[in-house]
Amino acid sequence: MPKIEDVEVSEMDQGDTVSPHTPLPWRALPNRNIVDRRGHFVANVQLGVSSMNTVEMDANAAFICRAVNSHPLVVEALEAAQVFAEAVLEMHGPDHAGLNLSTLNKIVAALSAANGET
């Protein structure tokens, strides 16, 4: 079972980058509060939830932090995969090395979702 501790997947310093969300990394505290790198409150997993058990709340807090903290790396990886897939498709056609247009479409769809465009 996941144990709620200071869960930090990424120690990336987001610097002074202007962003519409609270600066990364986020971490989950034992009280299920999620805080930013400065220790400022972001969210609480258990507020208003009476039917969820503590193990599930702990797991959700940890999962939220992992997802949020890894988001920039996932987007970067998808963008690189998109560039690669487009180059392979342009040079060799859609059937080269098992890469096909549906793979590129999945990459584009995942990037759109990650960027809040869907």
N, C-alpha and C positions, 0 to 999 in steps of 0.2 A: 504494500500500500504506500502511496506517496506520502511522505512526511513533509509538512509545511515548514519550511525553513526559509532562510534568505535565498530564494530561487532567482538566480541571475544566469541567463543563458549567454548574454552578451555584455561585455564590459566596454563596448564601443563608446567612445566619447563623441557625442553628437555635437560638441562644441556649441557655438552660438548660432547654429543653423536655425533659420526661421522655419517653424513648423506649426501646423494648426493643432497639434496635440502636445501633450506633456512630454518633456524631454526624456529620452531613453538613457540607460536601461531602467526598466521597472522591476520591482521585486515584491514578493509576497512575504508578509510578516506572519508570525504565528497566530495573530488575531484575525487573519484573513484580510487585513487591509493590504491594498496594493499601493505602493509608494514609488515616487520617481527617484532619480539619482540623488536628489537633495533631501530626500526623506519627506517630501510633501505628499499629502494624501491624494490618491487618484480615484480609488474605488474600494468598495468592500463587497466581498462575494456573498456574505450571508445576510445583508440587509434586506428585510422583507421576505425572506425565504424561510418558511417553516417546515416544508416537507422534505428538504434535502438533508441527508445525513452529513456528519462532519467529515468523513472520508471523502465524500463526493465534493464538498465545498473546498477542502484542501486541494484536491486534484484539480478542480476548476481554477482556483487561484494560481496554482503553479502553471497550468496550461495557458492561461491568459498571459502570464509573464513570458513564457517561452514563445508564444505566438507573436506577441508584440515586439519582443526584443530581437527575434529572428527575422521579422518582416523586411527590414532593409536589405539583409543578405539574400533573402529569397527573391526579392524583386531584382537585385543585381544579377543573381544567377539566371533568372528567367530572361532578363534582357540579353545576357551573353548567349544563352541558348537560342533565343530568337534570331540574333545576328548570325550565328552559326548555321541554324536550320535554313534561313533564307539564302545564305551563300551556297550551301550544298544544293538546295533546290534549284537555284539559278544556274549553277555550274553543271549539275548532273541530272536534273529532272527529279520528279517526285518519287521514283522508285529506287533511288540509289541508297545502298546500304540499309534498306529497310525504313528509311526516312520517307514519310509521305506527308501530304498536305494536312491530314488530320492531326499529325503530331504538331505541326506549326500552329494549327488552329487551337489546339489545347494550350500551347504556350501563350498565345495571344489572349485567350480567354482567362487564363490564370493571372496574367499580368493585369488585365482589365479589372478583375475581381480584387486583386491585391491593392490596386490603386483607387478602388472605390468607384469605378466607372460602370459597374453593371448593377 
